[in-house]
Amino acid sequence: MKKILIATEKPFAPAASEKINKIFAKAGYKVFTLENYTDKSELLTAVNGVDAMIIRSDQVDREVLDAAEQLRIVVRAGAGYDNVDCNYAREKGVVVMNTPGQNANAVAELAIGLAIYGLREMFSGKPGGELRGRTLGLHGFGYVAQNVFRIARALGMKVIVYTRYSKEAAAAIGLKNTHSLEELYRKSDVISIHVPAKGEHLRSVSYDVLKELDDHSLIVNTARKEVINEEDLLRIMAEKPHIKYLTDVEPDQKILFAEKFRGRYYATPKKMGAQTAEANNNAGMAAAEQIVAFFENGDTTCKVN
């Protein structure tokens, strides 16, 4: 009998947990749950003897992988997987998967919501602006960005994109791909960032890119803080006194942003792009189904390592 650990410092909603457990029960797998844990030692103990894990933002590093001697697969219920040491997992023969697209609409709606919040002067009572007629620049064109495009077009926005890896998907719907990141930022009224925190994307939102922004531009980041060069963003916001930055991932220098740019900076109290009941259900069920398909059919469709 396969043993499955659901290790979630931030637990799934009860309805999602029930559906996940039904999928595993049907497959004849035994499920163990570790929720709301506060010490890594609890996770190190829990992974002993399990064949598979479902996690959310939980850290699966070398120590965890070494403790999980029987582990064959880890599924991150969500899109980002930088919380898993994928290279070491590969060395250990452990497959790492994510659940692409399952929380895309939730994150996209938040991105649009943050844009509205920023344009409406953060609901302060001051006269604000509207999205309709403005140009939205998508920095990246994965599942989330594609949903942002859908919503933005319905709101009457013009949409452009810069992507190196999804050019065909953008072209297929008639979306203009700019020649450079600098061009994207220069031509956009609102920037929405949708790239992973790895490789060339790390700190890619730099001064050379940011200096192209119009002084009344708005930046929305529902990706990762690591794609932003914070020193450069602080500099450009000081130089251009009307640029706004809104995000659901607090920057390292959050106190400085809040003190220097009151009314121009907002960060949610915690990462919340995927924090909806629907996304919770979708990602959790997809993770469970992928584990069953892996063990029963050898399916590695969503493998990321």
C-alpha positions as CSV (number, residue, x, y, z in Angstrom):
1,M,0.0,0.0,0.0
2,K,1.3,3.4,-1.0
3,K,1.8,5.9,1.8
4,I,1.1,9.5,1.0
5,L,2.0,12.5,3.2
6,I,0.1,15.8,2.9
7,A,2.5,18.2,4.6
8,T,1.0,21.7,4.7
9,E,2.0,24.4,7.1
10,K,-0.9,26.3,5.6
11,P,-3.6,23.5,5.4
12,F,-6.0,22.9,2.6
13,A,-9.6,24.0,3.2
14,P,-11.7,21.1,4.7
15,A,-13.6,20.7,1.5
16,A,-10.4,20.3,-0.5
17,S,-8.9,17.9,2.0
18,E,-12.1,15.7,1.8
19,K,-11.8,15.5,-2.0
20,I,-8.1,14.8,-1.9
21,N,-8.6,11.9,0.6
22,K,-11.4,10.5,-1.6
23,I,-9.0,10.3,-4.6
24,F,-6.4,8.4,-2.5
25,A,-9.0,6.1,-0.9
26,K,-10.3,5.1,-4.3
27,A,-6.7,4.2,-5.3
28,G,-6.2,2.2,-2.1
29,Y,-3.5,4.5,-0.7
30,K,-3.0,5.4,3.0
31,V,-2.9,9.1,3.7
32,F,-1.0,10.8,6.6
33,T,-1.5,14.5,7.3
34,L,0.8,17.1,8.9
35,E,-0.8,20.5,9.2
36,N,0.0,23.7,11.0
37,Y,3.4,22.5,12.0
38,T,5.8,25.0,13.5
39,D,9.1,23.1,13.6
40,K,11.1,21.4,10.8
41,S,11.7,18.4,13.0
42,E,8.0,17.5,12.7
43,L,8.3,17.4,8.9
44,L,11.6,15.3,9.1
45,T,9.8,12.8,11.3
46,A,6.6,12.7,9.1
47,V,8.4,12.0,5.8
48,N,9.9,8.8,7.1
49,G,8.5,5.8,5.2
50,V,6.3,7.7,2.8
51,D,6.2,7.1,-0.9
52,A,4.8,10.5,-2.0
53,M,4.2,14.0,-0.6
54,I,1.8,16.8,-1.4
55,I,3.0,20.2,-0.3
56,R,2.1,23.9,-0.7
57,S,4.7,26.5,0.3
58,D,6.5,24.0,2.5
59,Q,10.3,23.7,2.1
60,V,11.6,20.4,0.8
61,D,15.4,20.8,1.0
62,R,18.3,18.3,1.2
63,E,17.6,17.5,4.8
64,V,14.0,16.6,4.1
65,L,14.9,14.6,1.0
66,D,17.5,12.7,2.9
67,A,15.0,11.9,5.7
68,A,12.5,10.6,3.2
69,E,14.4,7.5,2.1
70,Q,11.3,5.8,0.5
71,L,10.1,9.0,-1.3
72,R,9.5,8.8,-5.0
73,I,7.4,11.8,-5.8
74,V,6.7,15.3,-4.5
75,V,3.9,17.4,-5.9
76,R,3.7,21.1,-5.2
77,A,0.0,22.0,-5.2
78,G,0.5,25.2,-7.1
79,A,2.6,26.7,-9.9
80,G,5.8,27.8,-8.3
81,Y,8.2,25.2,-7.1
82,D,11.3,27.1,-5.9
83,N,10.6,25.8,-2.4
84,V,11.8,22.4,-3.5
85,D,15.5,21.5,-4.2
86,C,14.7,20.0,-7.6
87,N,18.3,19.2,-8.5
88,Y,19.0,17.2,-5.3
89,A,15.6,15.5,-5.7
90,R,16.7,14.4,-9.2
91,E,20.0,13.1,-7.8
92,K,17.9,11.1,-5.2
93,G,15.6,9.7,-8.0
94,V,12.6,11.7,-6.7
95,V,10.2,13.2,-9.2
96,V,9.1,16.7,-8.5
97,M,5.8,18.0,-10.1
98,N,3.7,21.1,-9.9
99,T,0.0,21.6,-10.8
100,P,0.2,24.2,-13.6
101,G,-2.8,26.3,-14.3
102,Q,-4.9,25.1,-11.3
103,N,-4.7,28.4,-9.5
104,A,-4.2,30.6,-12.6
105,N,-7.6,32.3,-12.5
106,A,-7.3,33.1,-8.8
107,V,-3.9,34.8,-9.2
108,A,-5.1,36.6,-12.4
109,E,-8.2,38.0,-10.6
110,L,-5.9,39.3,-7.8
111,A,-3.6,40.9,-10.3
112,I,-6.4,42.8,-11.9
113,G,-7.8,43.6,-8.4
114,L,-4.5,45.1,-7.4
115,A,-4.4,47.2,-10.6
116,I,-7.8,48.6,-9.9
117,Y,-6.9,49.3,-6.3
118,G,-3.8,51.2,-7.4
119,L,-5.6,53.2,-10.1
120,R,-8.4,54.1,-7.7
121,E,-5.8,55.6,-5.4
122,M,-6.1,52.7,-3.0
123,F,-9.7,53.6,-2.2
124,S,-8.5,56.7,-0.3
125,G,-11.3,58.9,-1.6
126,K,-9.0,60.7,-4.1
127,P,-10.1,60.8,-7.8
128,G,-8.6,57.8,-9.5
129,G,-8.5,56.3,-13.0
130,E,-9.9,53.4,-15.0
131,L,-8.4,50.3,-16.7
132,R,-10.4,50.7,-19.8
133,G,-8.3,52.3,-22.6
134,R,-5.0,51.7,-20.9
135,T,-2.2,49.5,-22.1
136,L,-1.4,46.4,-20.0
137,G,2.1,44.9,-20.4
138,L,2.4,41.2,-19.5
139,H,5.9,40.4,-18.3
140,G,5.7,36.7,-19.1
141,F,2.9,34.6,-20.7
142,G,2.2,31.5,-18.7
143,Y,-1.1,30.3,-17.4
144,V,-1.7,33.2,-15.0
145,A,-0.8,35.8,-17.6
146,Q,-3.1,34.2,-20.1
147,N,-5.9,34.6,-17.7
148,V,-5.0,38.2,-17.0
149,F,-5.1,38.8,-20.7
150,R,-8.6,37.3,-20.9
151,I,-9.9,39.6,-18.1
152,A,-8.1,42.7,-19.2
153,R,-9.5,42.4,-22.7
154,A,-13.0,42.1,-21.3
155,L,-12.3,45.3,-19.4
156,G,-11.4,47.2,-22.6
157,M,-7.6,47.3,-22.1
158,K,-5.0,47.0,-24.9
159,V,-2.6,44.2,-24.1
160,I,1.0,43.6,-25.1
161,V,3.5,41.0,-23.9
162,Y,7.2,40.2,-23.6
163,T,7.9,36.5,-23.6
164,R,10.8,34.4,-24.8
165,Y,9.2,31.0,-24.2
166,S,5.5,31.4,-25.1
167,K,5.7,33.4,-28.4
168,E,3.6,30.9,-30.3
169,A,0.8,31.0,-27.7
170,A,0.8,34.8,-27.8
171,A,0.8,34.9,-31.5
172,A,-2.0,32.4,-31.8
173,I,-4.4,34.9,-30.2
174,G,-3.0,37.9,-32.0
175,L,-1.1,39.3,-29.0
176,K,1.9,41.6,-29.9
177,N,5.2,40.4,-28.5
178,T,7.5,43.3,-27.9
179,H,11.2,43.1,-29.0
180,S,12.6,43.6,-25.5
181,L,11.6,43.9,-21.8
182,E,12.5,47.6,-22.0
183,E,10.1,48.1,-24.9
184,L,7.3,46.4,-22.9
185,Y,7.8,48.7,-19.9
186,R,8.1,51.8,-22.1
187,K,4.8,51.1,-23.9
188,S,2.7,50.0,-20.9
189,D,0.5,52.0,-18.5
190,V,0.2,48.9,-16.2
191,I,2.8,46.2,-15.9
192,S,1.8,42.7,-14.6
193,I,4.7,40.4,-13.7
194,H,4.3,36.6,-14.3
195,V,7.8,35.0,-14.5
196,P,9.3,32.4,-12.1
197,A,12.1,33.2,-9.7
198,K,14.9,31.4,-11.5
199,G,17.6,31.9,-14.1
200,E,17.4,35.0,-16.2
201,H,14.3,36.2,-14.4
202,L,16.0,36.8,-11.1
203,R,16.2,40.6,-10.5
204,S,15.3,41.1,-14.2
205,V,13.1,44.1,-13.2
206,S,16.2,46.3,-13.0
207,Y,16.9,50.0,-13.4
208,D,17.6,49.7,-17.1
209,V,14.1,48.3,-17.5
210,L,12.3,50.5,-14.9
211,K,13.7,53.7,-16.3
212,E,11.6,53.2,-19.4
213,L,8.3,53.6,-17.4
214,D,6.1,56.6,-17.7
215,D,5.9,58.5,-14.5
216,H,2.3,57.5,-14.0
217,S,2.8,53.8,-14.5
218,L,1.7,51.1,-12.2
219,I,3.5,47.8,-11.5
220,V,1.7,44.7,-10.2
221,N,3.7,41.7,-9.0
222,T,1.9,38.5,-8.2
223,A,5.0,36.4,-9.1
224,R,8.0,36.4,-6.7
225,K,9.9,39.1,-4.9
226,E,13.2,37.7,-6.3
227,V,12.3,38.9,-9.9
228,I,12.5,42.5,-8.6
229,N,15.8,44.4,-8.0
230,E,14.5,46.2,-4.9
231,E,17.3,48.8,-4.9
232,D,16.5,49.8,-8.4
233,L,12.7,49.9,-7.8
234,L,13.3,52.1,-4.8
235,R,15.5,54.4,-6.9
236,I,13.0,54.7,-9.8
237,M,10.1,55.3,-7.4
238,A,12.1,58.2,-5.9
239,E,13.0,59.6,-9.3
240,K,9.5,59.3,-10.7
241,P,7.1,60.4,-8.0
242,H,3.9,58.9,-9.4
243,I,4.9,55.3,-10.1
244,K,3.0,52.8,-7.9
245,Y,4.0,49.2,-6.9
246,L,1.4,46.7,-5.7
247,T,2.2,43.1,-4.8
248,D,1.1,40.0,-2.9
249,V,4.6,39.1,-1.9
250,E,6.2,41.5,0.6
251,P,9.7,42.9,-0.5
252,D,12.7,42.4,1.8
253,Q,12.7,46.2,2.3
254,K,9.0,46.4,3.0
255,I,9.4,48.9,5.8
256,L,11.4,51.3,3.6
257,F,8.8,51.0,0.8
258,A,6.0,51.7,3.2
259,E,7.7,54.7,4.8
260,K,9.0,56.3,1.6
261,F,6.0,55.7,-0.7
262,R,2.9,56.0,1.3
263,G,-0.1,55.9,-1.1
264,R,2.1,54.4,-3.8
265,Y,3.0,51.0,-2.4
266,Y,0.9,48.2,-1.2
267,A,1.6,44.6,-0.2
268,T,-0.8,42.0,1.0
269,P,-0.1,40.6,4.5
270,K,0.9,37.3,3.0
271,K,1.2,35.6,-0.4
272,M,-2.4,35.3,-1.4
273,G,-2.7,34.9,-5.1
274,A,-3.9,31.3,-4.9
275,Q,-5.8,31.7,-1.6
276,T,-9.3,31.0,-2.9
277,A,-11.6,28.0,-2.2
278,E,-11.7,27.2,-5.9
279,A,-7.9,27.3,-6.3
280,N,-7.5,25.3,-3.1
281,N,-9.8,22.5,-4.5
282,N,-8.3,22.6,-8.0
283,A,-4.6,22.4,-7.0
284,G,-5.1,19.8,-4.2
285,M,-7.2,17.5,-6.4
286,A,-4.8,17.8,-9.3
287,A,-1.9,16.9,-7.0
288,A,-3.6,13.8,-5.8
289,E,-4.6,12.7,-9.3
290,Q,-1.0,13.3,-10.5
291,I,0.4,11.0,-7.8
292,V,-2.1,8.3,-8.6
293,A,-1.3,8.5,-12.3
294,F,2.4,8.4,-11.6
295,F,2.2,5.2,-9.5
296,E,-0.4,3.5,-11.6
297,N,0.6,4.5,-15.1
298,G,4.1,6.0,-14.9
299,D,2.7,9.4,-15.9
300,T,5.3,12.2,-15.4
301,T,3.5,14.9,-17.5
302,C,3.9,17.7,-15.0
303,K,7.5,16.8,-13.9
304,V,9.7,19.9,-13.4
305,N,13.0,18.3,-12.6
